[in-house]
Amino acid sequence: MAHHIEAKEPIWLVQGCGLVGMIGCAAALIADLLGVRLSDHIGLVSDTISNLAAGGRWDWLMDYGLYAFVLAVLAVALGTSRWRFDSDWQWAAGQVLLIVIAADIFAIAAYEAYSNPQAGPQLHYKFVYLLGIAFPLMAWLTSGGLGSVSGRMRTPLRVFAVGWALAGPVLFVMPTAWDGLYERVLALLMLAWFALVAWLLWQHSRSHA
């Protein structure tokens, strides 16, 4: 990994990105748990996040939770764009994938997947497949840069990326009695990655204030 370069941007902007990232991740988690708690037909274990967001009295809650997560992803993308590395195509590619992930999650939240039985679910699954590819690839590509920013994180982050990439496809063969819980574990791990990077933004900017 080439050496780390600090871009000349206001420290408060990076701190704000870190704060928005952490709050957005927390909001997405709370929206899911609260939506399941309030719903009379959605379960935490057997029903997926998509089931919660697809319809019903509290579907708007999960939609707004996903929008909050989109803001978190964009905040992480903006904040980490301040960290630059000489001649590192992997970091640049990871930055592009962060935007792709944000757009994809927005599409998942905004598109009524089950409003059109003919085309809705198929398009929804394509968005999910894209997320399943883009997220672990982004986590791998950015691991070197994040390792340069915060010590010995490169190897753990790469192990995480590989593990998530291998675990993701299992969701589609998981029995329906358990697929909701399994999807939530994957989603929680994704939230944890973004919350960690948001925290790094907050901490790193404070140490350089």
N, C-alpha and C positions, 0 to 999 in steps of 0.2 A: 504494500500500500504506500503510495506517495505521501509526502508530508502534508499536514493539515494546514489549511489557510482559513483565517477568519475574515469574512467579508465585512466591509464597513457599513454596518446597519445598526440602528438603535438597539441597545440592549433590551429596552422595554418591549420592543416588538417580539423578540425571541422569547422573553419571559411570558408575554401574552399568549404566544403560540403554544407554549408548554402548558399553561393554565387551561386554555380552551381545549387542548387535547385531552387532558386528564378529566375535565368536567364532561366533555362529550362522551368519553368512554363510560364514565359512571352513569350518565343519563341513559345511555343505551341499555346498560345492565338493569338499571332500576325500572325502565319502561317494560322490559320483558318480564321481570319478576312480578311487577305490579299488575301488568296485563293478565298474566296467568292467574294471579290471585283474585282479580275482580271478575274474570270470565267464568261463566257457569258451564262452559262446554269445552274448554281448552285445558289440557293437563301439561304439567312440566315434563313428564317422562315420555308420554306416548304421542304428544302433538308437537310439531316443529314450530320454529319461529315463523315460518311462512304461513302455517295454519293460523297462528295468532293474528298475523297482519293481513290475512286474506279476506276477512269479513267478520261481522259481528259488531256488537256494541262498542267494544274497546279496541277495534283494529287501528283507529287513529293514534292510539297511544304508542303502539309498536312502530307505526310509520314515523311519528315524531322522534322516537328513540333512534331509528335508523338515520333520520336526517341529522340528529345530533352527532351520531357517529361519523357521518359524512363530513361535518364541520371539524371533527377531531382529526380525521385523516388529512383534510386540507391544511389544518393548522400544523400538523406534523410535517407535511410536505413543504410548507412555507418556511417553517423554522429550520428544518434540516437543510434547506437550500442555502442557508448562510454558511454551512460547513462545506468547504470545497477541497478537492484533492487533485494535485497535479496529475494530469494524464490518466485519470481513473474512469474508464468507460463504464465499469460496473456501477459505480455510485451514480453516474448520470442516468444509466438505464433504470436503476432503482427509483430515482426521482420521477421518471416518466411513469413508471408502474404505479407509484403512489397516486398520481392523477387518474390513471385508468381505474384503480380500485375505488377511488372516491366517486367517479362517474358511474361505475358499475353498481355500487351500493345505492346511489341515488336512483338509478333505474329500477333496482329491485323494490325500493320503497314506493316510487312514484307510479310504477306500472301495476295496474290491477290484474294480477296474474290469473285470477280465476273468474274474471268478469266475462271472458270470451272462452267458452269451453273448447272451441276449435283450435285456437292459436295461443291463448293465454298461458297455460302451464308449460307448453313447449318453449316459449320465449323466456319464461321465468327460469326454467332449468338451464338455458343457455347462459343467462346472467350468472347463475350459481356456479356453473362449470368454469366460467371465466374467472370468477373470484377464487375458485379452488386452484387455479393455475397461477394467477397473477400474485396472490398473496405470498405463498412460499417462495416463489421465484424472487419477488421483491425482497423478502427477508434474507435470502441468501446473498443477493447482489449488494445489499447495503450492510451486510455483516462486517465486512472489512473496514468500511468507513466508521461505523459505530465502534468497532474495536479500537480504532485509532483515537477516537474521542474519549473512550472510557475504558482504557486498560485491556483486560483479558476477556473481552466479550465476544471476540470473533468466533472462536470455536463453539461456545455454547449456543450462540445465535444460529450458527450453521447446522448444528445438531437439531435445534428446534425447527428450522426450516425443513430439513429432510424428514423429521418425524411428522410434522404437520402435513407435508405433501403425501406421505404414505398413509396417514390416518384418514385424510379427507375422503378418498374414494370409497372407503368402507361404509360411509353414511348411506350410500345408495343400495347397499345389500343388507343393511341393518334391519332387523325385524321391526315392523311398525309399532310394536309395543314398547320399543326402546329408542326409536330413532330421534324423538324429540330431545331426550336427555343427551344422546350422543352428539347431536348437532349443537346443543348448548355448550357442551364441553369444548368443541372446536371453536365456537364463537367466543367463549371465554378466553381461550388461549390467544385468539386474535386480538381481543380487547387488551389482554395483558401486554402483548407486544407493543401496541400503540401507546398504552399508558406508560410503559417503561421508557419509550423514546421521548414521550412528552415530558416525563420527569427528568430525563437527561437534559432536555432543552432548558427546563426551568433551573436545574442545579448548575449546569454549565454556564448559563448566562449570568447567574448570580455570582459565581466564582470569578467571572471576568468583568464584573461591574466596576 
